Amino acid sequence: MTKFFNKWTRIIHRWFALPTLILIPLAVFAKFSGTGEHLPPQVEQIQSLLMLLLAISGGYLYLVPYIAKKKRAKRKKPKVTATQG
């Protein structure tokens, strides 16, 4: 289940990155251009939502190797058995 979730999180993260990659430069250009044209507020809301989703999925993807390492260490931990001696 974890591999499935990791795979789909990566795919979703990549697909959220594409429109964000287009919207951010577009918004910056529209804001700082001298023409006075501004993007509608819905674009800014979508941009904020995409950034939030990217931050959540990116944070998870950043932590995946550490979580896996911890699980691996737990599995390989030797079992201590009581011996009579």
Wavefront OBJ file of the C-alpha trace (Angstrom):
o trace
v 0.000 0.000 0.000
v 2.845 2.385 0.809
v 4.484 1.960 -2.611
v 1.146 2.590 -4.287
v 0.619 5.774 -2.242
v 4.176 6.977 -2.905
v 3.786 6.402 -6.649
v 0.524 8.310 -6.907
v 1.756 11.121 -4.678
v 4.707 11.617 -7.050
v 2.438 11.607 -10.096
v -0.009 14.074 -8.552
v 2.856 16.288 -7.376
v 4.240 16.445 -10.924
v 0.862 17.287 -12.443
v 0.263 20.057 -9.882
v 3.702 21.456 -10.661
v 2.923 22.034 -14.356
v 0.080 24.558 -13.990
v 1.894 26.178 -11.069
v 4.954 26.571 -13.253
v 2.807 28.419 -15.787
v 0.706 30.491 -13.370
v 3.458 31.931 -11.182
v 5.505 33.626 -13.947
v 2.258 34.757 -15.588
v 1.085 36.358 -12.335
v 4.453 37.997 -11.701
v 4.580 39.364 -15.239
v 1.005 40.683 -15.009
v 1.665 42.298 -11.643
v 4.880 44.075 -12.581
v 4.094 44.997 -16.171
v 3.360 48.648 -16.744
v 0.138 48.028 -18.656
v -1.978 47.953 -15.503
v -3.674 44.678 -16.410
v -4.247 42.340 -13.498
v -5.250 38.727 -13.321
v -8.663 37.878 -11.906
v -8.717 36.940 -8.208
v -9.711 33.371 -9.110
v -6.299 32.854 -10.693
v -4.620 33.911 -7.465
v -6.849 31.555 -5.489
v -6.037 28.654 -7.794
v -2.361 29.527 -7.574
v -2.522 29.537 -3.762
v -4.349 26.203 -3.694
v -1.804 24.638 -6.048
v 1.061 25.918 -3.901
v -0.563 24.453 -0.786
v -1.021 21.064 -2.460
v 2.566 21.157 -3.729
v 3.832 21.962 -0.241
v 1.887 19.086 1.333
v 2.839 16.501 -1.281
v 6.420 17.779 -1.441
v 6.765 17.563 2.328
v 5.520 13.990 2.262
v 7.870 13.059 -0.583
v 10.744 14.647 1.316
v 10.015 12.495 4.383
v 9.452 9.189 2.524
v 13.122 8.050 2.606
v 13.376 8.758 6.333
v 10.146 6.890 7.060
v 11.312 3.915 4.984
v 14.697 3.885 6.715
v 13.018 3.831 10.114
v 10.723 0.957 9.087
v 13.661 -0.982 7.652
v 15.641 -0.557 10.862
v 12.684 -1.815 12.887
v 12.386 -4.940 10.746
v 16.096 -5.766 10.932
v 16.332 -5.212 14.671
v 17.424 -8.526 16.240
v 14.983 -10.153 18.578
v 16.352 -10.521 22.083
v 15.585 -13.884 23.581
v 16.187 -14.945 27.136
v 18.688 -17.777 27.444
v 19.307 -19.847 30.496
v 22.887 -20.029 31.504
l 1 2 3 4 5 6 7 8 9 10 11 12 13 14 15 16 17 18 19 20 21 22 23 24 25 26 27 28 29 30 31 32 33 34 35 36 37 38 39 40 41 42 43 44 45 46 47 48 49 50 51 52 53 54 55 56 57 58 59 60 61 62 63 64 65 66 67 68 69 70 71 72 73 74 75 76 77 78 79 80 81 82 83 84 85
